[in-house]
Amino acid sequence: MRGLKLGSWVMMALGLMMSPAHAEPIESVKTGQSIAWSRSQGNCLACHYMPDAEFPGNIGPPLIGMKSRFPDRSVLRAQVWDATTLNPDTMMPPYGRHQILTEEEIDQVVDYLYAI
């Protein structure tokens, strides 16, 4: 078990915490990770470090400890939806306002960010 990466530990912990009736959030986290890591969808890796991701960027802050940095989930979601609301000069694209990601995809990315 020493060789498991942080992301694997997160997924294992989520699996242990959730009963089969709550399997959807685990899938949402996996899908959110896929979107965030995708170079053609979320492309969060272009600017942000995320655990276990290959070739992360360093322009934006590392996406770790998001639950403690954003205790109010809606604030994190609003940041992904349109970061220009709080920082008009940000380089982060407004994923929701410009319809880069759907509402569901934004929710899945936030599920993933809350899990890492």
C-alpha positions as CSV (number, residue, x, y, z in Angstrom):
1,M,0.0,0.0,0.0
2,R,3.0,2.3,0.2
3,G,3.1,2.8,-3.5
4,L,-0.5,4.2,-3.7
5,K,-0.6,7.9,-4.8
6,L,-2.6,10.5,-2.9
7,G,-5.4,10.5,-5.5
8,S,-5.7,6.7,-5.0
9,W,-6.0,7.2,-1.2
10,V,-8.6,9.9,-1.7
11,M,-10.7,7.6,-3.9
12,M,-10.3,4.7,-1.4
13,A,-11.4,6.9,1.5
14,L,-14.4,8.0,-0.4
15,G,-15.3,4.5,-1.3
16,L,-15.1,3.5,2.4
17,M,-17.2,6.4,3.5
18,M,-20.0,5.9,1.0
19,S,-22.5,3.1,0.9
20,P,-23.7,1.6,-2.4
21,A,-26.8,3.9,-2.1
22,H,-24.4,6.9,-2.4
23,A,-22.3,5.6,-5.3
24,E,-23.2,8.5,-7.5
25,P,-20.9,11.0,-5.7
26,I,-17.9,8.7,-6.3
27,E,-18.7,8.6,-10.0
28,S,-19.1,12.4,-9.9
29,V,-15.7,12.7,-8.4
30,K,-14.1,10.5,-11.0
31,T,-15.9,12.3,-13.8
32,G,-14.9,15.7,-12.3
33,Q,-11.3,14.5,-12.2
34,S,-11.5,13.5,-15.9
35,I,-12.9,16.9,-16.8
36,A,-10.4,18.8,-14.8
37,W,-7.4,16.8,-16.2
38,S,-8.7,16.9,-19.8
39,R,-6.7,19.2,-22.1
40,S,-9.8,19.6,-24.3
41,Q,-12.4,20.2,-21.6
42,G,-11.6,21.8,-18.2
43,N,-7.9,22.0,-18.8
44,C,-7.3,23.0,-15.2
45,L,-3.9,21.4,-15.4
46,A,-2.7,24.2,-17.8
47,C,-2.5,26.5,-14.8
48,H,-2.9,24.5,-11.6
49,Y,-1.1,21.7,-9.7
50,M,-3.4,18.8,-8.7
51,P,-2.2,15.7,-6.9
52,D,-1.1,12.8,-9.1
53,A,-1.6,14.8,-12.3
54,E,1.1,14.8,-15.0
55,F,2.5,18.1,-16.3
56,P,0.6,20.6,-14.1
57,G,0.9,24.3,-14.6
58,N,2.0,26.8,-11.9
59,I,0.3,30.0,-13.0
60,G,-2.7,29.5,-10.7
61,P,-2.7,28.3,-7.1
62,P,-2.4,24.6,-6.4
63,L,-5.8,22.9,-6.2
64,I,-5.3,21.1,-2.9
65,G,-7.1,21.4,0.4
66,M,-10.1,23.0,-1.4
67,K,-12.6,22.0,1.3
68,S,-10.7,23.9,4.0
69,R,-9.9,26.8,1.6
70,F,-13.6,27.0,0.5
71,P,-15.7,25.8,3.4
72,D,-18.7,27.1,1.6
73,R,-19.0,24.9,-1.5
74,S,-21.1,27.5,-3.3
75,V,-18.2,29.9,-3.2
76,L,-15.9,27.4,-4.9
77,R,-18.6,26.7,-7.5
78,A,-19.0,30.4,-8.1
79,Q,-15.2,30.7,-8.6
80,V,-15.3,27.9,-11.3
81,W,-18.5,29.4,-12.8
82,D,-16.9,32.9,-13.2
83,A,-13.7,33.8,-11.5
84,T,-13.9,37.3,-12.9
85,T,-16.6,38.2,-10.4
86,L,-14.0,38.3,-7.6
87,N,-11.0,39.2,-9.7
88,P,-11.7,41.0,-13.0
89,D,-8.1,40.6,-14.0
90,T,-7.9,36.8,-13.6
91,M,-6.6,34.7,-16.4
92,M,-9.1,31.9,-15.4
93,P,-11.8,31.5,-18.0
94,P,-15.4,31.9,-16.8
95,Y,-16.3,28.2,-17.4
96,G,-20.1,28.7,-16.7
97,R,-20.7,32.2,-18.1
98,H,-19.0,31.3,-21.4
99,Q,-20.6,27.8,-21.4
100,I,-17.2,26.1,-21.6
101,L,-18.5,23.5,-19.2
102,T,-22.2,22.6,-18.5
103,E,-23.8,23.1,-15.1
104,E,-23.4,19.3,-14.4
105,E,-19.7,19.4,-15.5
106,I,-19.0,22.3,-13.1
107,D,-20.7,20.4,-10.3
108,Q,-18.6,17.3,-11.1
109,V,-15.4,19.4,-11.1
110,V,-16.3,20.9,-7.8
111,D,-17.0,17.4,-6.4
112,Y,-13.5,16.4,-7.5
113,L,-11.9,19.5,-6.1
114,Y,-13.6,18.9,-2.7
115,A,-12.3,15.4,-2.7
116,I,-8.6,16.4,-3.1
